[in-house]
Amino acid sequence: MNVSLLANALVGSEIIKIGNEVNELKRKGAKIANLTIGDFDPAVFPIPEALKSEIIAAYNDHQTNYPPADGILPLRETVANLLDKRMNLNYSTGDILISGGSRPLIYATYLALVDPGDKVIYPAPSWNNNHYCTLSSANGVAVETTVENNFMPTAAQLKPHLKGATLLALCSPLNPTGTMFSAEQLEEICDIVLEENKSRSAGEKPLYLMYDQIYSLLTFDKEHVNPVTLRPELKDYVIYIDGISKALAATGVRVGWAFGPSLVISKMKALLGHIGAWAPKAEQVAVSKYFADDAQVDTFLGNFKEQIQLSLNAIYDGFQSLKAEGFNVDAVVPMGAIYLTIKIDYIGKTTPAGDVLKDSADVNFYLIKEAQCALVPFSAFGNEHSMPWFRASVGGCSLEDIQAMMPRIKAALSKLK
């Protein structure tokens, strides 16, 4: 049976493929340190108890009918206050759109702005932009980044591609790297976007910037920065993506928000209204009440971030120790989110069974079987399979699991020739 050109063009998720392998081994009794999915094990990282209580209370209060297409007003008011107090961003409730997590909002941003064949620029590695380009029939341009800049794109790398582009998709803290923009780096990018838009004619579509800051409240020793706070004149061109899924370990609660220019947000609202991608009303009611209490949010975030950072540092320190012992590995200092960037440069090596590790996927599956450790190669985020860098996500593992994993990795790498 024939299907659409779009359906034929879709490529399956490499992360899901790895997850299936992990689940099959678990079914056979293996204990795997699963550092693949950007999710949380609720037994290790539960959602805030106060948020859970508010959700239950909202259901007991029968908040189970359709919410407004753009989200309930109390939640949009809470979000507007949050943006003002925490990020110095001034947006009205009409500029804010609530959805069932951030994914529908990213998709709606693409559909609202990008025509078939339009150029979309995004860094590699980055999460899912290649797939959103396929879904919107965009001409995706992946800009390779380097470890020297913590895999964050620079203005110099992006500028040659801006002419004629419709959308620049950025994320900070970045999935998959756990690194983030400095104010200076982001200011330089903001300036080239402004410069490009000033060069365009009145009837020409501007260059928009989608800024995914879903991890903005999960930063460690660095301050999160955003385009409009740095360059207020960009306000008409920036669409922000945010929500609770990562900051509150609430990936399954499904409450996200976008905010930006009123015209763009209204078109995104219309798109998602037809799709029915709103967040459940009870969860919206709960989040509006929970996030309105700054003290309880800050208390949760303080403890939560400390726990995440301990896990990230355990992997980072472990890989730095292996590097000091002569293993061909490395890691980038964690800055935010729940991710660590790891280098395992063993492509071309031979396993004890005589198999050659031809690419990063082979290295990963070798570690799954020999070290009971599952990572995600950067090839899942738009890079080549020959790139020896990987993402480790700590949300699904306890600190004890991570500490027990490091000797197994050492033993597995020691067997390669």
MODAKA-V12816 format. One record per backbone hydrogen bond with DSSP energy under -1.0 kcal/mol. CO is the residue of the C=O (numbers start at 1). NH is the residue of the N-H. If there is no record, write none. Layout:
CO,NH / CO,NH
This chain:
4,8 / 5,9 / 6,10 / 13,17 / 14,18 / 15,19 / 16,20 / 17,21 / 18,22 / 19,23 / 20,24 / 21,25 / 22,26 / 23,27 / 24,28 / 25,30 / 26,29 / 32,34 / 33,35 / 33,374 / 35,393 / 37,39 / 41,44 / 41,45 / 48,52 / 49,53 / 50,54 / 51,55 / 52,56 / 53,57 / 54,58 / 55,59 / 56,60 / 57,61 / 58,63 / 59,62 / 62,64 / 68,71 / 70,98 / 72,76 / 73,77 / 74,78 / 75,79 / 76,80 / 77,81 / 78,82 / 79,83 / 80,84 / 81,85 / 82,86 / 83,87 / 83,89 / 92,95 / 93,96 / 95,260 / 97,258 / 99,101 / 99,256 / 102,106 / 103,107 / 104,108 / 105,109 / 106,110 / 107,111 / 108,112 / 109,113 / 110,114 / 115,118 / 118,139 / 119,166 / 119,167 / 120,141 / 121,169 / 122,143 / 124,145 / 128,132 / 129,133 / 130,134 / 131,135 / 132,136 / 133,138 / 134,137 / 137,117 / 138,140 / 139,120 / 141,122 / 143,124 / 146,149 / 146,151 / 147,150 / 149,152 / 154,158 / 155,159 / 158,161 / 159,162 / 162,165 / 166,208 / 167,121 / 168,210 / 170,212 / 174,178 / 178,335 / 178,336 / 179,174 / 182,186 / 183,187 / 184,188 / 185,189 / 186,190 / 187,191 / 188,192 / 189,193 / 190,194 / 191,195 / 192,196 / 193,197 / 194,198 / 197,200 / 201,204 / 208,168 / 209,239 / 210,170 / 211,241 / 212,172 / 213,216 / 215,218 / 218,337 / 226,230 / 227,231 / 231,234 / 232,235 / 234,237 / 237,209 / 239,211 / 240,259 / 241,213 / 242,257 / 244,248 / 246,249 / 250,253 / 255,244 / 256,99 / 257,242 / 258,97 / 259,240 / 261,265 / 262,266 / 263,267 / 264,268 / 265,269 / 266,270 / 267,271 / 268,272 / 269,273 / 270,274 / 271,275 / 272,276 / 272,277 / 277,100 / 280,284 / 281,285 / 282,286 / 283,287 / 284,288 / 285,289 / 286,290 / 287,291 / 290,293 / 293,297 / 294,298 / 295,299 / 296,300 / 297,301 / 298,302 / 299,303 / 300,304 / 301,305 / 302,306 / 303,307 / 304,308 / 305,309 / 306,310 / 307,311 / 308,312 / 309,313 / 310,314 / 311,315 / 312,316 / 313,317 / 314,318 / 315,319 / 316,320 / 317,321 / 318,322 / 319,323 / 320,324 / 321,325 / 322,327 / 323,326 / 327,329 / 328,345 / 330,343 / 335,220 / 338,394 / 340,392 / 341,332 / 342,390 / 343,330 / 344,346 / 346,349 / 349,357 / 350,417 / 351,354 / 355,351 / 356,358 / 357,348 / 359,363 / 360,364 / 361,365 / 362,366 / 363,367 / 364,368 / 365,369 / 366,370 / 367,371 / 367,373 / 372,33 / 374,35 / 376,391 / 377,380 / 378,381 / 378,383 / 381,126 / 384,387 / 385,360 / 388,344 / 389,378 / 390,342 / 391,376 / 392,340 / 394,397 / 395,41 / 398,402 / 399,403 / 400,404 / 401,405 / 402,406 / 405,409 / 406,410 / 407,411 / 408,412 / 409,413 / 410,414 / 413,416
